[in-house]
């Protein structure tokens, strides 16, 4: 009897492991239009309203936890803030000058959202309804899908700047791969005329900061400089960036000389991904060679 | 565990609630830079209560649901969570759970393994990213958070599956016959005991 139980247990275990591996390899190797992907998207569409309801139902609980957390932090930070206040006053004058320069640079680069509409973008406002728990995959689910005009590789922004790009779409919901996802890379440039260009990406395990690569050691980059999307397009090669030009990404926090020719630059993203509630998906827009044909570029 | 259609329904409901709670609640918080993960905690609890087979099957189903909901590669979470359920069940079948600490400790350890395994699988599936040492720290913190979560989650799941647990049934209910209290067992006097008590001066 006991041996029979052991055999049954082992058979179930082996069967489930083999089933998982078959699913994994079949799903990983098939195209986006494959049957497993279609079934997955169909089921996700059914689950999407449940996620929305759960999100709405649990919002008061989340807010309560946030309130306790913020109150606890506020008590600890009060003394530090008083000390910082004096220093901040001194920096205020400098900040106002920097603000004026910033406005000027934004104007030069045209990162005004109204101007995005001028390029044919049709922003769709969506609410964040789910998040991944994984360390490597930093994605959020939003309640706008193909029915709202959302397509894969559409850029997603928030009030503070770039959030990421759409990675998966169902009829009623989409998943957005954040710029803090280690699989995501964004072509960026320093917000100054003829600023150097590079690719910003996250390191697995360090989602709070972004690493900016491919800046030559000769390029002059200083702390607190803004980094915005490069939005390049090269009709000759048929490739272009998935992101429109001029969307704020973050500010440079650290620069160091890299190994051979490139320096390593750390960027602090403007968007607080932990507090992300509403986003705008930039649907439509001008043709992007390569991207619209399914070839994604950073 | 006695599996009836009603218990299977309850198990499915527990999995659905755990996945939705993870996506819509726990993933929003960052404690020591890590979001708590309630799904492996629930699966470990089910494995600890139901055994290896139940744990593995429920873990597989929960992983599948998670991968479908997140539109991730199917099979990754299934493989990780079925391992969690199976190992938790094997612990239950091999050792006696005689304290509240044991389930929490097992859940914490298995959640750490699950976090590390999940990250490792994703990295092997072509995530071309430099890996920071924080991945190890993340697995440890997740284990600690799972240890803390295990106390309420294990208690809740045990209560909801109480009617299916053989041992719980035996200890939870006292025998009652036709609305009468169970008959008090009459103390039987051993032969010769009166003589021994008299010799000891207890009987006068």
HADDOCK unambig.tbl for C-alpha pairs under 7 A between the chains (distance, minus, plus):
assign (segid A and resid 9 and name CA) (segid B and resid 53 and name CA) 5.78 0.50 0.50
assign (segid A and resid 12 and name CA) (segid B and resid 53 and name CA) 6.74 0.50 0.50
assign (segid A and resid 13 and name CA) (segid B and resid 56 and name CA) 6.83 0.50 0.50
assign (segid A and resid 17 and name CA) (segid B and resid 79 and name CA) 6.31 0.50 0.50
assign (segid A and resid 20 and name CA) (segid B and resid 75 and name CA) 4.59 0.50 0.50
assign (segid A and resid 20 and name CA) (segid B and resid 78 and name CA) 6.20 0.50 0.50
assign (segid A and resid 20 and name CA) (segid B and resid 79 and name CA) 5.68 0.50 0.50
assign (segid A and resid 21 and name CA) (segid B and resid 75 and name CA) 6.42 0.50 0.50
assign (segid A and resid 23 and name CA) (segid B and resid 74 and name CA) 5.90 0.50 0.50
assign (segid A and resid 23 and name CA) (segid B and resid 75 and name CA) 5.34 0.50 0.50
assign (segid A and resid 24 and name CA) (segid B and resid 73 and name CA) 6.46 0.50 0.50
assign (segid A and resid 24 and name CA) (segid B and resid 74 and name CA) 5.31 0.50 0.50
assign (segid A and resid 24 and name CA) (segid B and resid 75 and name CA) 4.55 0.50 0.50
assign (segid A and resid 24 and name CA) (segid B and resid 76 and name CA) 6.43 0.50 0.50
assign (segid A and resid 27 and name CA) (segid B and resid 73 and name CA) 6.24 0.50 0.50
assign (segid A and resid 27 and name CA) (segid B and resid 74 and name CA) 6.07 0.50 0.50
assign (segid A and resid 28 and name CA) (segid B and resid 73 and name CA) 6.26 0.50 0.50
assign (segid A and resid 40 and name CA) (segid B and resid 68 and name CA) 5.39 0.50 0.50
assign (segid A and resid 40 and name CA) (segid B and resid 71 and name CA) 6.86 0.50 0.50
assign (segid A and resid 43 and name CA) (segid B and resid 68 and name CA) 6.86 0.50 0.50
assign (segid A and resid 44 and name CA) (segid B and resid 68 and name CA) 5.97 0.50 0.50
assign (segid A and resid 44 and name CA) (segid B and resid 69 and name CA) 5.21 0.50 0.50
assign (segid A and resid 47 and name CA) (segid B and resid 69 and name CA) 6.78 0.50 0.50
assign (segid A and resid 51 and name CA) (segid B and resid 20 and name CA) 6.31 0.50 0.50
assign (segid A and resid 51 and name CA) (segid B and resid 24 and name CA) 6.83 0.50 0.50
assign (segid A and resid 54 and name CA) (segid B and resid 20 and name CA) 6.53 0.50 0.50
assign (segid A and resid 54 and name CA) (segid B and resid 24 and name CA) 6.20 0.50 0.50
assign (segid A and resid 55 and name CA) (segid B and resid 24 and name CA) 4.79 0.50 0.50
assign (segid A and resid 58 and name CA) (segid B and resid 24 and name CA) 6.93 0.50 0.50
assign (segid A and resid 58 and name CA) (segid B and resid 25 and name CA) 6.39 0.50 0.50
assign (segid A and resid 62 and name CA) (segid B and resid 25 and name CA) 6.52 0.50 0.50
assign (segid A and resid 129 and name CA) (segid B and resid 24 and name CA) 6.48 0.50 0.50
assign (segid A and resid 130 and name CA) (segid B and resid 23 and name CA) 4.84 0.50 0.50
assign (segid A and resid 130 and name CA) (segid B and resid 24 and name CA) 5.12 0.50 0.50
assign (segid A and resid 131 and name CA) (segid B and resid 23 and name CA) 5.24 0.50 0.50
assign (segid A and resid 131 and name CA) (segid B and resid 24 and name CA) 6.90 0.50 0.50
assign (segid A and resid 131 and name CA) (segid B and resid 27 and name CA) 5.74 0.50 0.50
assign (segid A and resid 132 and name CA) (segid B and resid 23 and name CA) 6.43 0.50 0.50
assign (segid A and resid 132 and name CA) (segid B and resid 27 and name CA) 6.47 0.50 0.50
assign (segid A and resid 132 and name CA) (segid B and resid 70 and name CA) 6.89 0.50 0.50
assign (segid A and resid 133 and name CA) (segid B and resid 27 and name CA) 5.34 0.50 0.50
assign (segid A and resid 133 and name CA) (segid B and resid 35 and name CA) 6.31 0.50 0.50
assign (segid A and resid 133 and name CA) (segid B and resid 37 and name CA) 6.53 0.50 0.50
assign (segid A and resid 136 and name CA) (segid B and resid 119 and name CA) 6.50 0.50 0.50
assign (segid A and resid 182 and name CA) (segid B and resid 129 and name CA) 5.68 0.50 0.50
assign (segid A and resid 183 and name CA) (segid B and resid 127 and name CA) 5.82 0.50 0.50
assign (segid A and resid 183 and name CA) (segid B and resid 128 and name CA) 6.61 0.50 0.50
assign (segid A and resid 183 and name CA) (segid B and resid 129 and name CA) 6.51 0.50 0.50
assign (segid A and resid 203 and name CA) (segid B and resid 129 and name CA) 6.16 0.50 0.50
assign (segid A and resid 203 and name CA) (segid B and resid 130 and name CA) 5.55 0.50 0.50
assign (segid A and resid 203 and name CA) (segid B and resid 131 and name CA) 6.18 0.50 0.50
assign (segid A and resid 203 and name CA) (segid B and resid 132 and name CA) 6.56 0.50 0.50
assign (segid A and resid 204 and name CA) (segid B and resid 129 and name CA) 6.21 0.50 0.50
assign (segid A and resid 204 and name CA) (segid B and resid 130 and name CA) 6.24 0.50 0.50
assign (segid A and resid 204 and name CA) (segid B and resid 131 and name CA) 4.97 0.50 0.50
assign (segid A and resid 204 and name CA) (segid B and resid 132 and name CA) 5.94 0.50 0.50
assign (segid A and resid 205 and name CA) (segid B and resid 131 and name CA) 6.56 0.50 0.50
assign (segid A and resid 205 and name CA) (segid B and resid 132 and name CA) 5.32 0.50 0.50
assign (segid A and resid 205 and name CA) (segid B and resid 134 and name CA) 4.93 0.50 0.50
assign (segid A and resid 205 and name CA) (segid B and resid 135 and name CA) 4.87 0.50 0.50
assign (segid A and resid 206 and name CA) (segid B and resid 132 and name CA) 6.76 0.50 0.50
assign (segid A and resid 206 and name CA) (segid B and resid 134 and name CA) 6.75 0.50 0.50
assign (segid A and resid 274 and name CA) (segid B and resid 28 and name CA) 6.33 0.50 0.50
